[in-house]
């Protein structure tokens, strides 16, 4: 069975969620890069780790933006984004739960809020992909 490309006229919801994900991820990544020393003080993780995460998030956000703005949205690409978002969600919860990154109280709250946000984006992306495929 071959994958059916998901075209723009059937993907408004999915496209919107992907672009929102890209914007939130890019803003978060930029903040980690630009304000790493301040955020390290507030949240707990070391400056170098925040900068590395920031660089990753900027690149990832750019990739999600490309995916979300293509004429045809790749189902495989969307599934990859969903997978990364699920892994990020679980890793964030684990990092807080097991004290892996020396979070401050504010950092632990931020970690959980971030996990909930990314998990919600993954769920919305799943819904958008299903909705787009039903219209084929």
VMD Tcl script that draws the C-alpha trace (Angstrom):
set ca {
  {0.00 0.00 0.00}
  {1.43 3.38 -0.97}
  {1.04 6.52 1.07}
  {-1.43 9.02 -0.29}
  {0.00 12.55 -0.26}
  {-2.03 14.91 1.85}
  {-2.76 18.02 -0.23}
  {-3.23 21.59 0.96}
  {-6.95 21.85 0.27}
  {-7.67 19.02 2.73}
  {-5.18 19.90 5.43}
  {-6.03 23.30 6.85}
  {-6.22 21.98 10.44}
  {-3.05 19.86 10.15}
  {-1.18 22.67 8.43}
  {-2.20 25.12 11.16}
  {-1.05 22.77 13.93}
  {2.29 22.09 12.20}
  {2.93 25.81 11.71}
  {1.95 26.48 15.34}
  {4.33 23.73 16.46}
  {7.11 25.26 14.35}
  {6.52 28.73 15.80}
  {6.39 27.57 19.43}
  {9.41 25.32 18.97}
  {11.40 28.03 17.20}
  {10.58 30.64 19.85}
  {11.56 28.21 22.62}
  {14.80 27.35 20.83}
  {15.66 31.00 20.27}
  {15.01 31.79 23.94}
  {17.29 28.92 25.02}
  {20.06 30.19 22.75}
  {19.78 33.90 23.50}
  {18.92 33.79 27.21}
  {20.68 30.58 28.28}
  {22.48 32.09 31.31}
  {19.30 33.68 32.67}
  {17.19 30.60 31.95}
  {19.80 28.36 33.53}
  {19.47 30.37 36.74}
  {15.66 30.25 36.64}
  {15.15 26.67 35.44}
  {18.23 24.78 36.63}
  {19.81 23.01 33.62}
  {23.30 24.16 32.64}
  {23.81 26.93 30.10}
  {25.57 24.63 27.63}
  {22.71 22.15 27.65}
  {20.15 24.91 27.13}
  {22.15 26.26 24.18}
  {22.40 22.77 22.66}
  {18.67 22.25 23.13}
  {18.07 25.69 21.64}
  {20.06 24.84 18.51}
  {18.21 21.53 18.16}
  {14.83 23.19 18.64}
  {15.58 25.89 16.06}
  {16.58 23.28 13.48}
  {13.63 21.05 14.35}
  {11.22 24.01 14.25}
  {12.54 24.97 10.80}
  {12.00 21.39 9.56}
  {8.44 21.36 10.93}
  {7.80 24.74 9.28}
  {8.97 23.37 5.92}
  {6.72 20.34 6.34}
  {3.72 22.46 7.29}
  {4.10 24.91 4.41}
  {4.62 22.43 1.55}
  {1.89 22.17 -1.07}
  {1.51 18.53 -0.14}
  {2.10 17.50 3.46}
  {3.95 14.22 3.74}
  {2.14 11.69 5.94}
  {5.52 10.08 6.76}
  {6.98 13.47 7.68}
  {3.98 14.22 9.85}
  {4.32 10.85 11.58}
  {8.01 11.62 12.23}
  {7.07 14.96 13.83}
  {4.44 13.21 15.94}
  {7.02 10.62 17.02}
  {9.60 13.24 17.99}
  {6.94 15.17 19.91}
  {5.91 12.05 21.83}
  {9.53 11.23 22.67}
  {10.10 14.86 23.80}
  {6.99 14.70 25.98}
  {8.04 11.45 27.67}
  {11.65 12.60 28.08}
  {10.53 15.88 29.65}
  {8.33 14.09 32.18}
  {11.11 11.59 32.95}
  {13.69 14.37 33.38}
  {11.46 16.08 35.94}
  {10.27 12.90 37.67}
  {13.76 11.45 38.07}
  {15.56 14.74 38.79}
  {17.82 14.31 35.78}
  {18.61 17.97 35.05}
  {18.83 19.62 38.47}
  {15.62 21.55 37.87}
  {14.62 24.35 40.19}
  {10.98 24.33 41.24}
  {10.24 26.75 38.40}
  {12.20 24.52 36.04}
  {10.21 21.45 37.06}
  {6.95 23.30 36.48}
  {8.27 24.54 33.11}
  {9.30 20.99 32.17}
  {5.81 19.64 32.85}
  {4.06 22.57 31.13}
  {6.33 22.08 28.12}
  {5.61 18.32 28.11}
  {1.86 18.96 28.21}
  {2.13 21.50 25.39}
  {4.20 19.24 23.14}
  {1.97 16.27 23.94}
  {-1.10 18.32 23.02}
  {0.52 19.34 19.73}
  {1.23 15.67 18.96}
  {-2.39 14.78 19.66}
  {-3.64 17.63 17.46}
  {-1.29 16.49 14.69}
  {-2.67 12.95 14.94}
  {-6.20 14.35 14.69}
  {-5.23 16.53 11.72}
  {-3.61 13.65 9.87}
  {-6.66 11.43 10.44}
  {-9.01 14.21 9.31}
  {-6.99 14.83 6.15}
  {-6.92 11.14 5.28}
  {-10.69 10.72 5.79}
  {-11.28 13.33 3.14}
  {-9.31 11.40 0.49}
}
mol new
graphics top color blue
foreach p $ca { graphics top sphere $p radius 0.5 }
foreach p [lrange $ca 0 end-1] q [lrange $ca 1 end] { graphics top cylinder $p $q radius 0.2 }
display resetview
